[in-house]
């Protein structure tokens, strides 16, 4: 089994994370369509430099990122940042919707202590009312 390590820049925490994952055979791992017909290729070395520059300069300083990576055009760097922000946002939305669904399911099946207390005293009231009617 082959493993590789992937550096991931977190826009939310502002740090680089190292993830290990199984090596997958996919010819399009290093390429993406660049919002048009042209293709932009980022090899592993470029991605590592890019992630370190992101950690140093942040995603808003395109000129400083370009200075760290002179072989990439500013537009390519901007598109790469935009693409990963969209992926991160979509992933966050997916996680949030999953959490909301889980909490909704938990609330449907969950009876709180207050609910138990109300049911207990409601049952006591019904019993006392029925006993009063039986006595009269």
C-alpha positions as CSV (number, residue, x, y, z in Angstrom):
1,X,0.0,0.0,0.0
2,X,1.4,3.4,-1.0
3,X,0.9,6.5,1.1
4,X,1.7,10.1,0.3
5,X,1.5,13.2,2.3
6,X,-0.5,16.2,1.2
7,X,0.1,19.7,2.5
8,X,-3.2,21.6,2.9
9,X,-3.6,25.3,3.6
10,X,-6.5,26.1,5.8
11,X,-8.1,29.4,5.0
12,X,-10.1,29.3,8.2
13,X,-7.2,28.7,10.6
14,X,-4.4,30.3,8.4
15,X,-2.1,27.3,8.9
16,X,-0.7,24.5,6.8
17,X,-1.9,21.0,7.7
18,X,-0.2,17.8,6.7
19,X,-2.5,15.0,5.7
20,X,-1.6,11.5,4.6
21,X,-3.8,9.7,2.2
22,X,-3.7,6.6,0.0
23,X,-2.1,7.1,-3.3
24,X,-4.8,7.1,-6.0
25,X,-4.3,6.6,-9.7
26,X,-5.8,9.6,-11.2
27,X,-4.3,11.5,-14.2
28,X,-6.0,14.8,-13.4
29,X,-4.8,15.2,-9.8
30,X,-2.4,17.9,-10.7
31,X,-4.5,19.8,-13.3
32,X,-7.7,21.7,-13.2
33,X,-9.6,23.7,-15.8
34,X,-8.7,27.3,-15.4
35,X,-12.2,28.9,-15.7
36,X,-11.8,28.7,-19.5
37,X,-10.3,26.4,-22.1
38,X,-6.7,26.7,-21.0
39,X,-5.2,24.3,-18.4
40,X,-3.0,25.2,-15.6
41,X,-0.7,22.5,-14.1
42,X,0.7,22.7,-10.6
43,X,3.2,20.0,-9.7
44,X,3.9,19.0,-6.1
45,X,6.9,21.3,-5.7
46,X,4.8,24.3,-6.9
47,X,2.1,23.4,-4.5
48,X,4.5,23.2,-1.5
49,X,6.0,26.6,-2.4
50,X,2.5,28.0,-2.9
51,X,1.3,26.7,0.5
52,X,4.4,28.1,2.3
53,X,3.9,31.4,0.6
54,X,0.2,31.4,1.6
55,X,1.2,30.8,5.2
56,X,3.7,33.7,5.0
57,X,1.7,36.3,3.1
58,X,-1.9,35.2,3.2
59,X,-4.3,34.8,0.3
60,X,-4.9,38.5,-0.3
61,X,-1.3,39.5,-1.2
62,X,-1.1,38.2,-4.8
63,X,2.0,40.3,-5.7
64,X,4.0,38.8,-2.8
65,X,2.8,35.3,-3.7
66,X,3.9,35.9,-7.3
67,X,7.3,37.1,-6.1
68,X,7.7,33.7,-4.3
69,X,6.6,31.9,-7.5
70,X,7.9,33.8,-10.5
71,X,7.1,30.8,-12.8
72,X,3.4,31.3,-12.2
73,X,1.3,34.2,-13.5
74,X,-0.6,36.3,-11.1
75,X,-3.9,35.2,-12.7
76,X,-2.9,31.5,-12.2
77,X,-2.2,32.2,-8.5
78,X,-5.5,34.1,-8.1
79,X,-7.5,31.3,-9.8
80,X,-5.8,28.7,-7.6
81,X,-6.7,30.6,-4.5
82,X,-10.2,31.1,-5.7
83,X,-10.6,27.4,-6.6
84,X,-9.4,26.2,-3.2
85,X,-11.6,28.8,-1.4
86,X,-14.6,27.5,-3.2
87,X,-13.7,23.9,-2.4
88,X,-13.2,24.8,1.3
89,X,-16.5,26.7,1.3
90,X,-18.4,23.8,-0.3
91,X,-16.8,21.3,2.1
92,X,-17.7,23.5,5.1
93,X,-21.3,23.8,3.8
94,X,-21.5,20.1,3.4
95,X,-20.2,19.5,7.0
96,X,-22.6,22.1,8.4
97,X,-25.6,20.6,6.6
98,X,-24.7,17.1,7.9
99,X,-24.4,18.4,11.4
100,X,-27.8,20.2,11.1
101,X,-29.4,17.0,9.9
102,X,-27.8,15.0,12.7
103,X,-29.0,17.5,15.3
104,X,-32.5,17.5,13.9
105,X,-32.7,13.7,14.0
106,X,-31.4,13.8,17.6
107,X,-34.0,16.4,18.6
108,X,-36.8,14.3,17.2
109,X,-35.9,11.3,19.2
110,X,-34.7,13.2,22.3
111,X,-36.9,13.7,25.3
112,X,-35.4,16.3,27.6
113,X,-35.7,16.2,31.4
114,X,-38.1,19.1,31.2
115,X,-40.3,17.1,28.9
116,X,-40.3,14.2,31.3
117,X,-41.1,16.5,34.2
118,X,-44.1,18.0,32.3
119,X,-45.4,14.6,31.3
120,X,-45.1,13.3,34.8
121,X,-47.1,16.2,36.3
122,X,-49.6,16.2,33.5
123,X,-50.2,12.5,34.2
124,X,-50.6,13.3,37.9
125,X,-53.2,16.0,37.1
126,X,-55.2,13.7,34.9
127,X,-55.2,11.0,37.6
128,X,-56.3,13.5,40.3
129,X,-59.0,14.9,38.0
130,X,-60.4,11.4,37.2
131,X,-60.4,10.6,40.9
132,X,-62.3,13.7,41.7
133,X,-65.0,12.8,39.1
134,X,-65.1,9.3,40.5
135,X,-65.8,10.6,44.0
136,X,-68.6,13.0,42.9
